[in-house]
Amino acid sequence: MRLKQELATAADLVSAILKREQLKREASQQAKAVWEKREDFASLKRKFPSLLNAKEDEELFYDKERTKRVKPGEQSYAPLFPTMYGS
C-alpha cells in the first residue's frame, strides 16, 4: 500500500515537472516570436521613417510588465506573534 502511494506521488511529480517544462518551452517560443516581430518592425521603421510616429512606436519595443507597488507608509507585513504585541 505504501509503495503504491509513493509511486503515485512520484508519477504526479514527474507529470507536474513535464508540464512546467512544456510551459517554459512555449514561453520561450512566444518570446522568440515577439522578438522577431519587433525586429521586423524596426527594419520597417528604418525603411520608412516618415510613415511611422516615432514617439508612440518606441513603446512597442519594450515589454510592459506590471509590477506590484506598495504605497509609502503602508505596512506590508504582520507581526509573527500578534498576541505578544497586544494585537
N, C-alpha and C positions, 0 to 999 in steps of 0.2 A: 504494500500500500504506500509506504513512504517513498520507495524508489519510483513508483509510478507518478507520485505527486512531484518529486524532484525533476523527473524527466519532462513533465508537462510544464513546469516552471522554466526549465531550460529552453524548451521549444518556444514558449511565449517570448522569452528574452531574445532569442535568435530572430524571431519574426519581427519584433519591435526594432531591432538593430537593422534588419534588412529594409524595413520601411523608412527608417531615418536616413539611411544611406541613399535610398532611391529619391527621397525628397531633397537631399543635398545635391545629388546629380542634376535633378530637374531645376533647382535654383541656380546652379552653375550654368546650365544651358540657357536659361532665361536671361541671366546676367550677360552672357556672351552675345545673345541676340540683341539685347538693348545696346550694348557697346557697338555692335556692327551698325545698327540703325543710326546711332549718334555719329559714327564715323561717316556714313553716307550723307547725313545732314550737314556735317562740317564741310565735306567736299562740295556739296551743292551750294553751300553758303559762300565758299571761296570762289566758285564759278560764277555765281550771280549775286554779288554783294548788294546791289541796289534794290533787288526784289524782296529781300527779307529784312524785317525790322531787327536791328542788332540788339537793342536792349531787351526786348521781350524774348527773343530766341535764345539768348545766352542762358536763360533759366533751364532750358531743355537739356543742357549738357551736364547738369548736376542732379544727383539723387535727392529726392525730397523725403528725408527720413524724419519721422516725428520723434521728438524727444520729450519725455515727461519732465516738466519743470516744477519744482517745489517753490511756492511763494515764500519770499523772505519773511522770517519771523514765525513761520508755521512749523510746528513740531511734527516731525515725520516718524517718531518712534514712541513706543510705550515703555514705561518702566518695567524692569524684569520682575520685580516683586511689588505689585501695587499695594498690597496690604501693609508692607513695611513703611511706605511713604504716606499712608493715610488716605489713599485714593480708593 
